[in-house]
Structures are given as structure tokens and as C-alpha cells.
């Protein structure tokens, strides 16, 4: 990354509302600087009613690529020229690449989550997994797990109908994975290879979405919350000797995957990780 923006500087960014909380500008600008690339990453606040104009602006202003965050991950799709198959199945795009005005959308949240599981030496293939929550993050996690060959995924959500809708939708997309909307009691009495918390419980308080000590057997735990770095759920997992990680890996690897999708270059993972760690401390 150069100190001065010129006519040859490649511009990348993130579109969403709000975007002032995003870690992406610091993470990607650190990556550009490490590779001495003439590129900058900016945050663009885009209201929902202006999504089509924003996408037109990517083409008109020759912006090289953008990340897409809430609430635009689905609404951008009709305005793109191409969407990768898994992102199409998910119905959500979080990364757009611009090649001479042709816009291609993908979803690196999916691959970013699966890649983050390497820290646990865990593969979803043929595994039984429980997921807490049925929101936006849950969709990417569910798609990644099912696409990676999970045999059974239990979904618990406080509002049951949301979990049931997710099961109905994704059962058609991933017929080889058994999907079930279940009670928290069913989660606890099922032997699990992995538990994933996609809810915000534990972010603003010392609450936990589940008492691990009441569960039959859980081999691994993932809590997608980044701040605090160690939630009550993760603390309890540590106390019980259960290997566990937070959501920092998913955040890192979705960024690394996006960087490579845009530039064709391997992402400087170490630098990007160091930048994220500074931000969450």
C-alpha cells in the first residue's frame, strides 16, 4: 500500500449499513501494505434503498472489488453478472469482484468458517453437529457444514419457526445432510462432534447460550463471537477440557479468501491475523 493515492491506485471497499464498526479496512490495508500493492480499502455506508446505485457505482467508478455486509448480502444478487454456485444456494454474497465491468459475487463466509475449523483439526464430514441460532451467520455456517459432508445437523433457535424455516430451505439444497429443528434439551442429550454458537448471547453479558456441563458429550466448540475473545461458553469449554475456538478465525479466513478472490495473490495471513488481534484486544 502506497502512502499516496494516485490515478493508478486500485480501490477496494466494503458496502453495508452500518460499516463504521468493520475490521475489514484495517485488515486489508495491512495486507496491501505488506505486499507493497498500490491499493486502498475504504468503507462505504450504503442505505438499503440505494443498493442498485451502489452496485452500478462499482462498475462506473471501476472499483476493483468490495465486501458486502448487512443488510445487503442478498439484495445485491440481482444486480450482479455472475454468482458462484454455493453463494447462489445460500442466497447471500459477501464479496464482489469487478473485472472490466463484469461483477462476480461469491461468499467467503462459508469457506472462511470451514477453514477456521483447521485450528481444531476438525473435519465436518460424516459428523453430528449442533448449531445454536438461525440468523445470517447461521446460514453460512450451515451451508459450509452441509457442503463439507456433515451427516446430521441439529438447529436450535429461540424462535422455533426460524429454525424450522432454515431446515425446510436447506434440506432441499443439501438433501444428503439430515437437518432437524430441535429443542435445547435435544441438543444436550445428543452426542455431538461439534457445537457452534451463532447467536449473540455472551457478547454483551456474561450469559451463555448453553450449559455444557448438562450435555451428554461434546467433542469441539465454536463460538462465533469475537469480543469478548473468551465468552462464558468458551470458558466453560476450557474448564471441561473441550477444544474450542472463537470467531476470529472465520473473520480472518473470510478476509483471506476475499483478498485472493480479488487479487489472485495468496493473502498475507500472518499480518492480517496480527491486525485483527490488535483490534479485538
N, C-alpha and C positions, 0 to 999 in steps of 0.2 A: 504493500500500500504506500503510495507516494504522499508527501505532505501537501502537495498542491493538486487540486482537481483541474484537469485540462480538457480540451476537446476530445482527447483520446481515452479518457478515463471511463471504464465500464461501471455502470451504475446497477446495483442490486438493491433489494429492499424487502420490507415486509408490509403487507396491507392488512388492516383489521380495524377494529374499534372496540376497546381502546388498544393502543400499541405502546404507550409510554412505559409500560411495565416490562417490555420484551427484553430478554437477554440476547437476542439474536444479533443486533448491531455490534455490540462489543465482541461477541464470539467470532463473527465473520470478519470484522475489520481486523481482528488479531490474526486471523488466518491469512488474509490478504497481505498484511504486513510481513508475516513470517516468510511467505513465498515471494515477496517483493513484486506483487502484482499491482498494476495500475488500475485499481478498482476500489470502490467505496460502497458501503451498505448503509441504507437510510431507512427510517421508519416513516410510513405514510398512513396517517389516520384517514380511513375511508368509511363514510356512513353507509348503511345498508342500501339506501336508495341510490347511491352513486357507484355501485359495483360495476355496472356495464361501462360507464365512462372511465372508471379506473383501469379496467382491462383494455379498453381502447387506448388509454394513455400509455400503457406498457408498449404497445406497438408504435404509437405516434412518436413517443419520446425515445424509442429504441432502448428502453431499459432491458438489461441483459437477462434478468430473472428476479422473481420475487418469491418470498414465502407468503402463505396465506394463513391467517389465524381467524379466530372467532370474530364476527359471526358469518364469515364469507366462504367457508370451506366447501359448502355445497352450492351456494348461489353463483360462484364463478364458473361452474362447469359448462353451462350452456354457451358461454362466450369464448370457449377455447376451441382450437382446431383439432386437438387430439388429447385423449386421456388414457393413461396406461390401464391395462385390464383390471388389476387389483384395486386401483383407485376408483375405477368405474363401478366395480362390485360394491365397494364401500360407500360410494356416493359422496366422497369427500376428497378434495385436493388440498394439499398444504404447500406445494411447490410448483412453480410455473417457470418454464424455460422459454426464452424468446430467441428463435433462430431466424433472422431475416423476416421478422413479422409473423412467423408461424409459432403459435403458442401451444406448448405441450404441458399438460398437467400430470403430476404424479402425487403419491402420498408416501413420504418418507417416515411418517409416524409409525407405520406398520413395520417396515424393515428396521427402523431405529429401535423399536421395542424388542423385537426378536434378537437383534444384535446385542442389546443390553443384557440379555439372559446369559451371555457367554461368561459374565462375571460370576455366575452361579454354576457354571459348567452344566447348564441345563438345556435340554432339547425338548420341545413340546410333543414330538412325535410319539403317538400311542400313549399319551399321558392323560390322567384325570386332573382337571383344573377347575378351581372355583374363582369367580370374578365378582367383586363387590362393586355395584354401581352399573348404570346403564346409560350414561351420558355420552358426550362426544369422544372423550378419551377411551371409554369402554369400547366403542365401535372399532377403533383402530387396533386396540389390544385383541379384541375378539377375532377380527379379520386375520391378524398376524398369527394367532394361535391356531385357528382352524386351517389356515393356508399351510401352516407348518406341520399339519398332520395330527393335531390333538384328537384323541379318540372321544373324549367326553368333556364338556364344559358346562358347569353349573353357574347360573347367573342369579344373584340375589340383589334386589333393589328395594328400597323402602317403599316406593310406589310400584306395586306389583305389575300393573299393566304395562309399564315401560319395559320391564324385563321380558314380559310375555311378547310384546311387540318386537323386541330385538330377536327373540328366539324364532318367531314366525318369519321374520325377514331373512335372517341369516341361515335358517335351516334350508331355505330354497337355494341360497348361494353356495353353501357348504354342506351338501347332503351326506357326506361321509363322516361328519362330526356330529355326535349326539349332543344336542343343546337342550338345556332344561332351565325353566324359571323355578327357583326353589326358595324355601324359607331359610332363615339363618340357622335354624335347628338342623336342617338337612345338610347344610354346609359343614356344620360341626360334627355330625355323625358319619361323614363320608371320609374315607382315607384319600388324602389329596397329595398329588405330586407337587402342586404349586397353588398358592393363593395369591391373587392380585387385587389390591385395593385401588380402584379408580375413582373413589369418592374423595371429597374434600374434608372428610372427618379426620381431625387431627392437625389440620393446617392452622386453624385459628385458636385451638384449645388443646388441652391435654387429653382429649377424648380418644377413644379407639373404636373402630367400626366392628371389632370382633374380639372376644376374649379367647386368645389362643389356648389358654390352659383348659378350656372347656371342650376343645376339639379332639376328635379321635386321633388323627395323625395328619400332620402337615410337614412335607419334606423341605419346601422352599417358600419364601415370602417375598413379594414385591409390593412396595407402597409407592405409587407414582408421585406422591408429594415430595417436593424438593426442599421447601422451607416450612418448618424446621428440617434439617438434614436427617434427624433421627426422631421420628414420631413415637408416640406411645406404643403403637403396633410394632415398630421395629425394635424398640427397647425390649418389649416382651419376647419377641422372637430371639433376640440375643440371649436373654435370660434363660430361655428354654433350649438354647443350642441349635436353633433353626437358622440355616444360612439365609440371609436376607439382604436386599438392596433397596435403595430409594429410586426416585425417578430421574436422577441426574444422568444416568447412562442413556436413557431413552432420549432425553433432551440433547445430549451430546451427539448421539449417533444419528438422530434425525437431521441434525445440522451437518454432520459429516457427509451423510448421503446426499443432502441437498447441494452441498458445495461441489461434490463430484458430478452430480447430475448437470449442474450449470457449466462447470469449467472443464470437465473431463480429466481433472487432476486429482490425485489422492489428497484427501484433506489432511492438514497437519493436526492430527488428533491430540497430540500432547499439549500443544499450545491452546487449542480450543478447550480442552479439559481444564487446564490451569486457569483460563479466563473465567470459566463457569464456577470453579471452586472459589475464586475470589468474590464472585457475585453473591454466592449463597452463604458465605461465612457471616 
